[in-house]
Amino acid sequence: MILANNLYKEKNIDEIVAVHYDDEGNAEIINPCGRCRQMFNDYVPDIKIIVDDDRIAKSVGVDRVLPFSYKNKALEYRRVKKSTDNEEVEK
Ligand SMILES: [Zn+2]
């Protein structure tokens, strides 16, 4: 996710998926680990995550993959400040 954010800084990423290719080249969706789920929650709380639910792909919000999550207040403040700063630039 961090890699995607760095590679595509100029783009708004709405949805993300992790994919594994087996030796025959077949792709399968890999569900994010706990650390990645927390990173989504901290840095891109509005992103949709495509997950594998018993071989069915579903697009879900962060709250679905990380219920009752810890909220990092410092990051929330920075996110709000950044969006406020961007609004000021656009004026
Ligand atoms: Zn991970």
Residues whose N, C-alpha, C, O or C-beta is under 5 A from the ligand:
A	BS01	ZN	P32 C33 R35 C36
